[in-house]
Amino acid sequence: MRRLAPVLLALLALLAPATATAAVTTTEVTSPDAGDFFLVGDPAKDVTVSGVAPGATNSDVVDLLCRRGNESDYIMWQDVPVNGEAFSVTFEDHVLPAARCRVLAVADGTDAISGDFSDYDGPLITVDWRRRFSTDPGDASSDVPFDWYEAHSQRDAFGDFLGVSSCGVCDTALYYDDGTMSNYVHYSNGYLDVDEEAVDRPAARVDGHNAYGSRVSEIDVDGGSKDGADLEGVPPIDYVRNGGGPGEELEMLEEEDLVRCADGDPYPVTSSECDHWISTGVRFVRRMAQTRGGKLILISDTFRSVDGAEHALDLLWGQAFRKPNGAVGSYQFPWNGDGYATHDDPDTVPGTASAPVSIYVRTKSSAPDGDRAFPQGLVMFDHAVGDIRFADPDYFLVPTALTVPAGGEVTMRQAYALATTRAELAGYAGEVEDQWIAPAIEITSPAEDVTVNAPELDVAGRASDTRSTPTVTLNGEAVALGADGTWARRVTLQPGPNTLTAVARDAQGNETTATRTVTFTPPSPPPPPLDTVAPALTGVSLTNRVFAVARGRTPVAAAAKRGTRVRYSLSEPATVTFAFSRARAGRRVGGRCRKATRSNRRRKRCTRFVRAGRTIRRTSPVGRSTLRFTGRIGRRALRRGRYRMAVRAADAAGNRSSARRVRFRIVRR
């Protein structure tokens, strides 16, 4: 049910027409002081209002008003006597209204709405209220806290708030520098309760069951003979207030379980069908903040699975607005493509497929943009909504379907704002969208999973945000963003897979990340240039050209490290071979010296060399080397005679030097 106006407003009815005493023509309230702040009920305290009424007599009386605006005044006390042109009365603070108002003493009988107040002066004060509600002693759920109430004023606006299943955002109004106050805008918004005449179901359903919050205690049972507190299982509400000193921003935290009837889903609830309340397995957590001088209200609603199961939520968010002095309001649903229009039961407005959702409200359709008496309102959701149903011209229901993951939670956000102009409301809508929507970022180059063979790579992308320019980093390094939202940066890659991480962050702290994986494969090193130069073998010589065979043997491999009679020099490391040939007599045939035979015995004599023994090989360094040659190759000694030694060098690439030949002779010892 939508919240009724504060009971104390009924005091207006007590103001009966009377004839003002002629002596009270002007007054000044001197106490309390201008700017004083009063907090009702935390704890309760007495308030004294004093002042002077020049020219008044001791038989005169004044009425005390707290004037909240041009058309909204609050009677605090009536018939305060004047003594010696002065008056004073002390009363409990709960008589004060929850708002910012100017304290005036007016002549008895002055009309509190349309009277002339030009000759009355008094201080401008601020009054906030705090209240908690519990079930009555003796109820089945005795002394269970089931609701709360906060009224808070900031620099530019006032708001009062109750639990989600009672009123939510209840009343809001603007304050002006001249001390006046606008008419109310919001009345009951962002709450889970319904007018039973509007829809035949409760505002919340969990897994198809009718569900209720802590204010279930106020549900009438059996036609009003009992209420929900007479049943067991009323969920206690947890409530914490943060901040909210005089003029400060206010935060409220509400938490409770959602419950349902133990047997069936009767509606309306009757005690014969509903014995007691049990948990739906879902816990509700609401965080609400009044900010921007009181003009903007942000709500975050979290539904949490407390039984480890998944749950389907079917919610109807009530949205009611004030109709000051019979004014007719109008609404704009921008996604519907229409301008402002009035609505009534049973009008519907198609829902949305995307979010965020913004709804604009004019509390008085005929009021021009910028009107101070009749401000405008804004309602926002960060989730898509279903078809909106009007129950009367100032009350509609916004459906929302959510799924609570098994053992997890789901959060939706709402926002409410008020202002004199549509442009200011649009500014709040943009600000809220900036909080809700993270910036966008993408890496446009390179493509995903590419392989490159260069160690440096140019990375490019694009980033944007709803209102401001986001900051961008690539692998933790800041990147400059162009006017068109593009960015680029060169990175150095490491061999193998590389992850490119681009992050965009907006002023609200929202972040979005884009990644790419690039593999850097270094090119194979070029092969060394082909070695085509043969080693230079020089300085080949023998210390003795005629010698006898020594006792030792000449190593065939590179084992000998000392003593050699063959000396030579190399231009590069190489394998040196020593081949031996023995001189033999022959006959020249066809230009060659061949072995002497009977058939060529008359030919000219010549000397030919015939291979003798094994070839000696040795790996030698660049520069000068020696080989100790004993006349033996291995264990076998060369016979007496004349010999030729052919020395040749070959490098690792296979290049061979020209042979260097030296001759020697083996003689008898």
Phi, psi and omega in degrees: 000142177290145184292137176284160176300152180308140183301327184295340177296341178296341178299339177301328181291341181283348182282097181270144177303134178211166180269118181294141177293135185293336185288330181271101180243339179208146179216162172218124175274122184258345178215132010285174180281154176299135179089357179298147181243132180238134177244111185282128171079016181219067350272173179294145179209163180277151179235134178249128175246122181230160178179189181234150177229082183306133178087352180281155178256169183293346179269356183276156175228157177232156173254141180262125178244151165244100189279117185259355180171181184297329184231024182216104180233156187232122179278117179270319184204144180243153172058051175277123184288148177258131177228120180059042180062022177227157178216154178198139178212142178243132181216168179287149188293343182290352175283342180288147176279154176273091182179180169261129185211162178258125181278122180231147170250119185242159178301140182305130179094356178296132179297123187289346181255309188252006182292166178269119184249014187293337182261012180243137182228148179190170185281154174266121182237166178236134182231125174246155179238146170224137181205145173240149180238139177226158176293159184285149173300140181098343175292161178302322174253077190285136174056037176270123176293122187237352179199170179212163180216133176226132170239127187218135178252137171239191187300318189247349186202164179238149173208146169234153193220145173226180182298163186295331182262014176238305186212330181069236175277107191272295182231140173223147178205157180266147172254148178237159186296337180276006177091356179275168183225144181283172167292161180290151177251288179282151182234308174210107188224146177064039183236159181250080173203155183226156169281119185300337178283344184271324184207138186269062178187159174285171184285339183234140171226135178239118181055036179085355180264142174297129186232153185218155175264199185298331182283013173305337181297338181266005176288127179288137178242137179058050174066024175101355179289336177222167172230178187299338179289344177283355177256152178284152173096014175299123184285126177292145180261137172258131183221132178227133176254134178239134178070213176079029170291183181307113178077000183276164174290148187240136173237140180229138179235121180240140181211134179196164173275149169269135184237167176217168177293143183295327182234112176074187181226064180294145176207122353298164184286137172232149182292335179289333180257342182234105183279318179199169182264143175228160183290145173275353185089006182236133175251138183254133178230121179243130172246123184233136180226131174258119189220186180054052179068014181098354185277343184235133180236122182250133182233133173237117182249120180247132176248122190240132175284123180251000179244009178080001183256162173279146182223141176259129181250132175237106191242144173239108182272117180286139179223104180239144182232154180292147171241080185296128175051038176077010180295149179259125180270166177220161189224149173235128176248092191306324182292343180275351176080007182255164173273198178292139180209151175275155180218161177206168178300129009249044183300146174229152176237129181304145178285191184240155175260350183223174180220163002286162182246130178236134177235128181255141187230135168249118183291336174225111187303324185278352181288134180288160176300130182097359180296131184277329183284326184236085181292177179247160184232164180223138174234133182225146174230144177266002175244155172297149183239158177275189181297128184275132185246125175271135176257333171198178187298341182239021186211123176219164183242135182247111180282142175219131177250129180227155175240124176270118181294154181303121179069007183239207182209160176226142183236136171235154184236147177229159176215145179225136181218158175220147182195169179277336185237153176294324181298319179293321177297319178298326176295319176295321178299318178295321179296317180293317177301322179296327177286324186277326189256123178286155178295158178260144176210145176213152172258114183270338179205134006278176175286168181288141173060039175271158177242130180235158179242015176249141184287344179245144185219136175271122180250134181228156179194192182215143179217151180204164176216168185291323185233316188247176178270120181285160170270144185233136172233150175236116185051040176086353180261135181297142180234134179284136180256128179286169180299331180269008178088001181272157178213159180205149177200144176267133180239155175258130184261153172258150178305137181100194180292139176233133177260123176262121183241113177254131183234130173250132182230131180262179184293341180273357180092001177287140182233147172226140184238139172233141183229157172218147173248125181233134179255127178258116176248104182299142178294149178295141180296145180295146179295150179298152180301142182297128180276111180243007183261124179286148177295144177272121178253116184225169174065027179287125182203162177242140178288328177227128177269342177232120183204163178264160179290130180276173182287317184288174179252156176271123180299141178277323180259190185270051180270324183289131180249348182223155171070104173211146181259356177260125180247142180199164179231146180235147177274344179203161177302139183200166172265123184255131178249144178236109180251140186243138176228142180259138180285131178226156179284144179208180179237141183275122180228124177059034177083004180235153178268115183245166179299138181289132177226176180297324185285335183246020186295343180268355180289167182292139181290150177205171178247128176241157181246129183245135182309137182225118176073187183273159177277136177267134178238144179205136176274125186235148179279175175293145179102203187277136176220164176222155175231122178277108182256123185262357186092357175248146173244107192070229179267350187270127180272143175288144177287164176297143177150185181263141184225161173232132178253123177258118181252127181221144179244142177227130179272182185294335180277358179092001178289133184244140177279168172291151180284138174250123186248135174230147182250148177212170181225134176266127181240170177290149182298000000 
